[in-house]
Amino acid sequence: MLVILACLLTVCPLYLLYKFIEQKISQSCYILHYECFKPPDDQKISTEFAGEMMKRCENLGLEEYRFLLRAIVSSGIGEDTYSPRNFFSERGTSSTLRDSEFEMDEFYTKTLDRLFSRSSVSPQDIDILVVNVSVMTLVPSLTSRIINRYKMREDIKSFNISGMGCSASLISVSLVQNMFKTHRNKLALVLTSEAIAPNWYNGNEKSMILTNCLFRCGGAAVLLTNKPALRKQAMFKLKCLVRTHIGASDEAHTCCRQQEDDQGHVGFFLGKNLPKTATRALTENLRTIAPKILPLTAICRYVLLVNIQKLRAKYLNIKVAKKVNLNFKLGVDHFCLHPGGKAVIEGVQRSLALADDDMEPSRMTLHRFGNTSASSLWYVLGYMEAKKRLKKGDRVLMIGFGSGFKCNSCMWEVTKDLDDKNVWEDCVDNFPPKSLDNPYLEKYGWINEENAESELKAILES
């Protein structure tokens, strides 16, 4: 009897420990594979084509046209980005429902065909499907189109997300992560893109025509799993994910939104308070995620230095010469930041006190692919992989912003050395160039000169 009791006292704790570890492993979230979409070369936007598109906007006056040219000259975008196919047709920026359907169908078929082929996963193996496209709604939904196209299982759990802006892909990952906590041994597929074809703004409001310069075609598909048997094949493991939403503030809620102008043209309004709002959202988000990803010594050092500065300012009347920044490099090896625009990249660099090398993947992504909305983060990650920077054990911090206003971030751990071919394979050796050429500056640099008005008039009259 004593022998049996002793065995039970030994075995039961070990069994409980085993079940605890097994549950933790089954709740983990891994990336098995991801693919970024590259449209055909005949959809690239050259400087000449960009100029022609601007001239098609009949509602632009001299002042608005000058603003648009200045914006694109300083955008940080090159000539290899892509626009929807209908922009190259005789109809130009006017679009039909079929144009929107074609844009989405081309994205997900080419991307998923490649992903299924390279990962050796069948469409019928997918248990969870999440699609996020913020500014287009189809009936049946995009998830239904994909399920029909690939003849997926009847018991698949599908989610179609809209209206979440540029941070939507991390919201989709968060949804999958929560599903994995209660559903074991599953495969999830996240698709993230944006519909450009139906969202060209034809009005003349400066706060709304800026989006015509920044957004480009793109998309990504990410294959995730919580199957313990597949974790050795995984590329990344999700360590933590933090979502911050400051939409309770009216200022934050309205700084980036879809609306109609006075003439009834629909577009996206970008308020002057957008940088301030983004900084606030980023600060709140980093305050939450920092203790999860940084060593305790880094947190303590930051708190100590901040309090010393306050005491010196209060009692010794010594002005603060330099703001104390939390050193995220103590817990992060690579920064995967949303390339929303040149100003966004520079703002995050200042906030996190990062070097130019840390921002290189985001700047090169903006130059090569433009702002592809929620999928941009995966192009940045692809650049790091193509440059063979991602080694086993490295930690990658992803940060994305979105309307509402939201800032979402997560930490990925690289689970094996990565140097796979991806969307960058045909051009990565050319990046970063010794000098980042600006074709728009070469063609439209005169816009900042004093005598630019006569040239502008000549262009508009032609």
C-alpha positions as CSV (number, residue, x, y, z in Angstrom):
1,M,0.0,0.0,0.0
2,L,2.8,2.4,0.9
3,V,4.6,1.5,-2.3
4,I,1.4,2.3,-4.4
5,L,0.9,5.6,-2.5
6,A,4.6,6.6,-3.1
7,C,4.2,5.9,-6.8
8,L,1.1,8.0,-7.0
9,L,2.7,10.9,-5.2
10,T,5.6,10.6,-7.7
11,V,3.7,10.0,-10.9
12,C,0.8,12.5,-10.3
13,P,2.9,15.6,-10.1
14,L,4.9,14.5,-13.1
15,Y,1.7,13.9,-15.1
16,L,0.3,17.3,-14.1
17,L,3.6,19.0,-15.1
18,Y,3.5,17.1,-18.4
19,K,-0.1,18.2,-19.1
20,F,0.7,21.8,-18.1
21,I,3.7,21.9,-20.5
22,E,1.6,20.2,-23.2
23,Q,-1.1,22.8,-22.9
24,K,1.3,25.6,-23.0
25,I,2.9,24.2,-26.2
26,S,-0.5,23.7,-27.8
27,Q,-1.5,27.3,-27.1
28,S,1.7,28.6,-28.8
29,C,1.5,30.4,-32.1
30,Y,4.0,29.7,-34.8
31,I,4.5,31.0,-38.4
32,L,5.1,28.1,-40.7
33,H,5.4,30.2,-43.8
34,Y,4.4,33.6,-45.3
35,E,4.2,35.0,-48.8
36,C,4.0,38.5,-50.1
37,F,2.3,39.4,-53.4
38,K,4.2,41.0,-56.3
39,P,1.9,42.2,-59.1
40,P,3.1,42.0,-62.7
41,D,5.7,44.4,-64.0
42,D,3.3,46.0,-66.4
43,Q,1.5,47.5,-63.4
44,K,4.5,49.5,-62.1
45,I,4.1,53.2,-61.7
46,S,6.8,55.3,-63.4
47,T,7.2,59.0,-62.8
48,E,5.7,59.7,-66.2
49,F,2.6,57.6,-65.4
50,A,2.3,59.2,-62.0
51,G,2.3,62.6,-63.6
52,E,-0.4,61.5,-66.1
53,M,-2.6,60.2,-63.3
54,M,-2.4,63.5,-61.5
55,K,-3.4,65.4,-64.6
56,R,-6.5,63.2,-64.9
57,C,-7.8,64.7,-61.7
58,E,-9.9,67.5,-63.3
59,N,-10.8,69.0,-60.0
60,L,-7.3,69.9,-59.1
61,G,-6.4,73.6,-59.2
62,L,-2.9,75.1,-59.4
63,E,-2.4,75.1,-55.6
64,E,-3.6,71.5,-55.1
65,Y,-1.5,70.2,-58.0
66,R,1.6,71.9,-56.5
67,F,0.8,70.3,-53.1
68,L,0.4,66.9,-54.7
69,L,3.7,67.2,-56.6
70,R,5.5,68.3,-53.4
71,A,4.0,65.4,-51.5
72,I,5.2,62.8,-54.0
73,V,8.6,64.3,-54.3
74,S,9.2,64.0,-50.6
75,S,7.3,60.6,-50.2
76,G,10.4,58.3,-50.3
77,I,8.6,56.1,-52.9
78,G,10.4,54.9,-56.0
79,E,9.3,53.8,-59.5
80,D,8.8,50.1,-58.8
81,T,5.6,50.3,-56.9
82,Y,2.3,48.9,-58.3
83,S,-1.2,50.2,-59.0
84,P,-4.4,48.4,-60.0
85,R,-4.7,47.2,-63.5
86,N,-7.8,49.5,-64.2
87,F,-5.6,52.6,-63.7
88,F,-3.8,51.7,-66.9
89,S,-7.1,51.3,-68.9
90,E,-8.9,54.0,-70.8
91,R,-11.3,54.5,-67.8
92,G,-8.3,55.4,-65.6
93,T,-9.1,55.8,-61.9
94,S,-12.8,55.2,-62.3
95,S,-13.6,51.6,-61.2
96,T,-16.3,49.0,-61.3
97,L,-17.2,46.2,-58.9
98,R,-15.4,43.8,-61.4
99,D,-12.2,45.9,-61.0
100,S,-12.3,45.4,-57.3
101,E,-13.0,41.7,-57.6
102,F,-10.2,41.3,-60.1
103,E,-7.7,43.1,-57.9
104,M,-8.5,40.8,-54.9
105,D,-8.7,37.6,-56.9
106,E,-5.3,38.2,-58.5
107,F,-3.8,38.9,-55.1
108,Y,-5.1,35.9,-53.2
109,T,-4.8,33.3,-56.0
110,K,-1.2,34.1,-56.9
111,T,-0.2,34.4,-53.2
112,L,-2.0,31.3,-52.0
113,D,-1.0,29.1,-54.9
114,R,2.7,29.9,-54.1
115,L,2.2,29.5,-50.3
116,F,0.4,26.1,-50.6
117,S,3.1,24.9,-53.0
118,R,6.1,25.9,-51.0
119,S,4.7,24.9,-47.6
120,S,3.3,21.5,-48.7
121,V,0.1,22.3,-46.9
122,S,-3.2,21.6,-48.7
123,P,-6.1,24.1,-48.7
124,Q,-8.2,21.3,-47.1
125,D,-5.9,21.3,-44.1
126,I,-6.8,24.8,-43.1
127,D,-8.9,25.1,-39.9
128,I,-9.1,28.9,-39.5
129,L,-9.3,31.5,-42.2
130,V,-9.0,35.2,-41.5
131,V,-9.1,37.9,-44.2
132,N,-8.6,41.6,-43.6
133,V,-9.3,44.3,-46.3
134,S,-10.3,47.6,-44.7
135,V,-12.1,49.5,-47.4
136,M,-14.0,47.0,-49.5
137,T,-16.9,44.7,-48.8
138,L,-18.1,42.0,-51.2
139,V,-21.1,39.8,-50.9
140,P,-20.4,36.9,-50.6
141,S,-17.4,37.9,-48.5
142,L,-13.7,37.5,-49.5
143,T,-13.4,34.5,-47.2
144,S,-16.3,32.8,-49.0
145,R,-14.6,33.5,-52.4
146,I,-11.4,31.9,-51.1
147,I,-13.2,28.9,-49.6
148,N,-15.0,28.4,-52.9
149,R,-11.9,28.8,-55.0
150,Y,-9.9,26.3,-53.0
151,K,-12.8,24.0,-52.0
152,M,-11.9,24.2,-48.3
153,R,-13.6,22.1,-45.6
154,E,-17.2,22.7,-44.4
155,D,-16.2,23.1,-40.8
156,I,-13.6,25.8,-41.4
157,K,-13.9,28.8,-39.1
158,S,-13.8,32.0,-41.2
159,F,-13.5,35.7,-40.3
160,N,-13.8,38.7,-42.6
161,I,-12.4,41.8,-41.0
162,S,-12.8,45.4,-42.4
163,G,-12.3,49.0,-41.3
164,M,-9.2,48.3,-39.2
165,G,-6.6,50.2,-41.3
166,C,-2.9,49.6,-41.6
167,S,-2.6,47.7,-38.3
168,A,-5.2,45.0,-39.3
169,S,-2.7,42.2,-40.0
170,L,-1.6,42.1,-36.3
171,I,-5.3,42.2,-35.3
172,S,-5.8,39.1,-37.4
173,V,-2.8,37.4,-35.8
174,S,-4.3,38.3,-32.4
175,L,-7.6,36.7,-33.4
176,V,-5.7,33.5,-34.4
177,Q,-3.7,33.6,-31.2
178,N,-6.9,33.7,-29.1
179,M,-8.4,30.9,-31.2
180,F,-5.4,28.7,-30.6
181,K,-5.9,29.0,-26.8
182,T,-9.1,26.9,-27.0
183,H,-8.5,25.0,-30.3
184,R,-5.6,22.6,-30.3
185,N,-3.6,21.2,-33.3
186,K,-4.9,23.7,-35.8
187,L,-3.7,25.5,-39.0
188,A,-4.7,29.1,-39.5
189,L,-4.4,31.2,-42.7
190,V,-4.3,35.0,-42.5
191,L,-4.6,37.1,-45.6
192,T,-4.0,40.8,-45.5
193,S,-4.4,43.4,-48.3
194,E,-6.1,46.6,-49.3
195,A,-8.4,47.5,-52.2
196,I,-6.8,50.3,-54.2
197,A,-8.9,50.1,-57.3
198,P,-12.2,51.6,-55.9
199,N,-10.6,54.1,-53.6
200,W,-9.0,56.8,-55.7
201,Y,-10.0,60.3,-54.5
202,N,-11.1,62.6,-57.2
203,G,-11.6,65.8,-55.2
204,N,-9.3,68.6,-54.3
205,E,-9.1,68.6,-50.5
206,K,-5.5,68.7,-49.5
207,S,-6.1,66.5,-46.4
208,M,-7.6,63.8,-48.7
209,I,-5.6,63.8,-51.9
210,L,-2.4,62.8,-50.0
211,T,-3.5,59.2,-49.8
212,N,-3.4,59.0,-53.7
213,C,0.4,59.5,-53.4
214,L,1.1,56.9,-50.7
215,F,-0.9,53.7,-51.1
216,R,0.0,51.0,-53.5
217,C,-1.1,47.4,-54.5
218,G,0.2,44.6,-52.3
219,G,-0.8,41.9,-49.9
220,A,0.5,38.9,-47.9
221,A,-0.6,35.5,-46.7
222,V,0.6,34.1,-43.4
223,L,0.3,30.4,-42.4
224,L,0.2,29.9,-38.6
225,T,-0.2,26.8,-36.4
226,N,-0.2,25.6,-32.8
227,K,0.6,22.0,-33.7
228,P,3.4,20.8,-31.4
229,A,4.5,18.4,-34.1
230,L,5.1,21.3,-36.6
231,R,7.0,23.6,-34.3
232,K,10.4,22.4,-35.5
233,Q,9.4,23.4,-39.1
234,A,8.3,26.9,-38.0
235,M,10.0,30.1,-38.9
236,F,8.9,32.3,-36.0
237,K,7.2,31.9,-32.6
238,L,4.9,34.6,-31.2
239,K,6.2,35.7,-27.8
240,C,3.7,38.4,-27.0
241,L,1.2,40.7,-28.7
242,V,-0.2,44.0,-27.4
243,R,-3.1,46.0,-28.9
244,T,-3.7,49.7,-28.0
245,H,-6.8,51.6,-29.0
246,I,-7.2,55.2,-28.0
247,G,-10.4,55.7,-30.0
248,A,-12.3,57.0,-26.9
249,S,-10.6,60.3,-27.7
250,D,-12.6,62.3,-30.3
251,E,-9.3,63.8,-31.6
252,A,-7.8,60.3,-32.1
253,H,-11.0,58.8,-33.5
254,T,-11.3,61.5,-36.3
255,C,-7.7,62.1,-37.3
256,C,-7.8,59.4,-40.0
257,R,-11.1,58.5,-41.5
258,Q,-13.0,57.8,-44.7
259,Q,-15.4,60.6,-45.6
260,E,-17.0,62.7,-48.3
261,D,-15.8,66.2,-49.2
262,D,-18.1,69.1,-49.9
263,Q,-18.5,68.0,-53.6
264,G,-19.5,64.4,-52.5
265,H,-16.2,62.8,-53.5
266,V,-15.3,59.9,-51.1
267,G,-11.7,59.7,-49.8
268,F,-9.5,59.4,-46.7
269,F,-9.0,62.4,-44.5
270,L,-5.6,62.7,-42.8
271,G,-5.7,65.3,-40.1
272,K,-2.9,67.6,-39.0
273,N,-3.0,66.0,-35.6
274,L,-2.2,62.5,-37.0
275,P,1.5,62.6,-36.0
276,K,0.6,63.7,-32.5
277,T,-2.1,60.9,-32.2
278,A,0.3,58.3,-33.5
279,T,2.9,59.3,-31.0
280,R,0.4,59.0,-28.2
281,A,-0.8,55.6,-29.3
282,L,2.8,54.4,-29.7
283,T,3.8,55.6,-26.2
284,E,0.8,53.8,-24.7
285,N,1.6,50.6,-26.5
286,L,5.3,50.6,-25.7
287,R,4.5,51.2,-22.0
288,T,2.6,47.9,-22.0
289,I,4.9,45.8,-24.1
290,A,8.2,47.0,-22.7
291,P,8.0,45.0,-19.5
292,K,7.2,41.9,-21.6
293,I,10.2,42.1,-23.9
294,L,13.0,44.0,-22.0
295,P,15.2,42.8,-19.2
296,L,14.4,44.1,-15.7
297,T,17.7,46.0,-15.6
298,A,16.7,48.1,-18.6
299,I,13.4,49.1,-17.0
300,C,15.0,49.9,-13.7
301,R,17.8,52.0,-15.4
302,Y,15.2,54.0,-17.3
303,V,13.0,54.7,-14.2
304,L,16.1,55.7,-12.3
305,L,17.3,58.2,-14.9
306,V,13.9,59.7,-15.4
307,N,13.5,60.3,-11.7
308,I,17.0,61.8,-11.4
309,Q,16.2,64.3,-14.2
310,K,13.0,65.3,-12.4
311,L,14.8,65.8,-9.1
312,R,17.5,67.9,-10.8
313,A,15.0,70.0,-12.6
314,K,12.9,70.5,-9.4
315,Y,15.5,71.1,-6.7
316,L,18.6,72.2,-8.7
317,N,16.8,74.1,-11.4
318,I,18.9,72.2,-14.0
319,K,17.2,72.1,-17.4
320,V,17.0,68.7,-19.1
321,A,19.5,68.7,-22.0
322,K,18.4,65.4,-23.5
323,K,15.3,63.3,-23.1
324,V,15.9,59.8,-21.5
325,N,14.8,57.0,-23.9
326,L,14.1,53.4,-23.0
327,N,16.7,51.4,-24.9
328,F,14.7,48.8,-26.7
329,K,17.8,47.3,-28.3
330,L,18.5,45.6,-25.0
331,G,15.6,43.3,-25.8
332,V,15.1,43.6,-29.6
333,D,17.4,42.5,-32.4
334,H,15.3,43.7,-35.4
335,F,12.6,46.4,-35.7
336,C,9.9,45.6,-38.2
337,L,8.1,49.0,-38.5
338,H,5.1,49.9,-40.7
339,P,6.4,52.0,-43.7
340,G,3.3,54.2,-43.7
341,G,5.4,57.1,-45.1
342,K,8.6,59.0,-44.7
343,A,7.2,61.1,-41.8
344,V,6.0,57.9,-40.0
345,I,9.3,56.2,-40.3
346,E,11.3,59.2,-39.1
347,G,8.8,59.8,-36.2
348,V,9.2,56.2,-34.9
349,Q,13.0,56.4,-35.3
350,R,13.1,59.5,-33.1
351,S,10.7,58.1,-30.5
352,L,12.7,54.9,-30.1
353,A,16.1,56.5,-30.6
354,L,17.0,54.0,-33.3
355,A,19.9,54.1,-35.8
356,D,19.5,54.3,-39.6
357,D,20.4,50.6,-39.9
358,D,17.4,49.8,-37.8
359,M,15.1,51.7,-40.1
360,E,16.7,50.4,-43.3
361,P,14.1,47.6,-43.9
362,S,11.2,50.0,-43.5
363,R,12.8,52.7,-45.7
364,M,13.7,50.2,-48.5
365,T,10.2,48.7,-48.4
366,L,8.6,52.1,-48.7
367,H,10.9,52.9,-51.7
368,R,10.3,49.5,-53.4
369,F,6.7,48.7,-52.7
370,G,5.2,51.9,-51.2
371,N,2.6,51.7,-48.4
372,T,0.6,48.6,-49.0
373,S,-1.5,49.2,-45.9
374,A,-1.7,46.3,-43.4
375,S,0.5,44.0,-45.5
376,S,3.5,46.4,-45.4
377,L,4.9,44.7,-42.3
378,W,5.4,41.4,-44.1
379,Y,7.4,43.1,-46.9
380,V,9.6,44.6,-44.2
381,L,10.1,41.2,-42.6
382,G,10.8,39.7,-46.0
383,Y,13.6,42.3,-46.6
384,M,15.3,41.2,-43.4
385,E,15.0,37.6,-44.4
386,A,16.3,38.2,-47.9
387,K,19.3,40.0,-46.4
388,K,20.0,37.0,-44.2
389,R,19.7,39.0,-41.1
390,L,17.4,36.7,-39.2
391,K,19.2,34.1,-37.2
392,K,17.9,31.5,-34.8
393,G,17.0,33.1,-31.4
394,D,16.8,36.7,-32.8
395,R,13.8,38.8,-31.6
396,V,11.8,40.9,-34.0
397,L,9.5,43.7,-32.9
398,M,6.6,44.5,-35.2
399,I,4.8,47.8,-34.8
400,G,1.8,48.9,-36.9
401,F,-0.6,51.9,-36.8
402,G,-4.2,52.1,-37.9
403,S,-7.2,54.3,-38.1
404,G,-9.4,54.5,-35.0
405,F,-6.7,55.2,-33.7
406,K,-4.7,52.1,-33.0
407,C,-1.2,51.0,-32.4
408,N,-0.5,47.2,-32.3
409,S,2.8,45.5,-31.7
410,C,4.2,42.0,-31.2
411,M,7.4,40.2,-30.6
412,W,8.5,37.2,-32.8
413,E,11.3,34.9,-32.0
414,V,13.2,33.4,-35.0
415,T,13.2,29.6,-34.6
416,K,15.8,28.8,-37.2
417,D,18.3,30.6,-39.5
418,L,16.3,32.2,-42.4
419,D,17.5,32.9,-45.9
420,D,14.5,31.8,-48.0
421,K,13.7,33.2,-51.4
422,N,10.8,35.6,-51.3
423,V,9.3,38.7,-52.9
424,W,12.6,40.5,-52.7
425,E,14.7,37.8,-54.4
426,D,15.1,39.6,-57.8
427,C,16.2,42.9,-56.4
428,V,17.5,42.6,-52.8
429,D,21.1,42.8,-53.9
430,N,20.5,46.3,-55.1
431,F,19.4,47.5,-51.7
432,P,20.4,49.6,-49.9
433,P,21.9,51.7,-52.7
434,K,24.8,54.1,-52.0
435,S,22.3,56.9,-52.5
436,L,18.6,56.3,-52.5
437,D,17.6,57.7,-55.9
438,N,14.5,59.8,-56.0
439,P,13.1,59.8,-59.6
440,Y,10.3,62.1,-58.6
441,L,12.8,64.7,-57.3
442,E,14.7,64.5,-60.6
443,K,11.5,65.0,-62.6
444,Y,9.5,67.4,-60.4
445,G,12.2,68.9,-58.2
446,W,11.5,72.3,-59.8
447,I,8.2,72.4,-57.9
448,N,10.1,74.0,-54.9
449,E,11.5,76.7,-57.0
450,E,10.1,80.3,-57.1
451,N,9.3,80.2,-60.8
452,A,7.4,76.9,-60.6
453,E,4.0,78.5,-61.2
454,S,4.5,79.0,-64.9
455,E,5.6,75.4,-65.4
456,L,2.6,74.2,-63.4
457,K,0.2,76.2,-65.6
458,A,1.8,74.8,-68.7
459,I,1.3,71.2,-67.4
460,L,-2.3,71.8,-66.4
461,E,-3.1,73.4,-69.7
462,S,-1.6,70.6,-71.7
